[in-house]
Amino acid sequence: MVLHGRFPYLSYPRRYRREDREKVRDALRKAGAEHLAGEMIGNLSGGQRQKVYIAMALAQDTGVVLMDEPTTYLDIKNQMEIMELMKALAEGGKCVIAVLHDLDAVLQYADHVMLMHAGNLVADGEPLAVCQSQSMEAAFGVKTEIREKLTFRRSGCG
């Protein structure tokens, strides 16, 4: 599955090169999915599949990574791992663009927010400023209030 991310780089006769396999190994490592290499996608959990899909995107080795609701349907452990991965990619120089509806995740991980409503950009800026703006109420019909929040950490993170 992850090798499919290298398809755009193949020339006739469409055979994977050593470079492609190295990019795939690196992508699997970055996505925390090395142990899944060789597994059938149908046998994987939702979180494991998401990691494989992200590894496939990373194998393309582009400067920009686009993600649409990457944590949907995942348990909290896998949500946190995916968000940490996105943060690490951004810190490593990739431009990570993600569509998210989880405001807590946006506040904790995003550097910049663009709030869309009905296909229009209604707010643009720092996550906290956007979440505290009247744009949230205008877009979603809800008032937002920032409170001290409960923070979760993965085991072994100190």
Summary of the structure (lengths in Angstrom):
residues: 158
radius of gyration: 18.0
end to end distance: 34.1
largest distance: 57.9
contacts: 388
relative contact order: 0.10
helix: 49%
strand: 13%
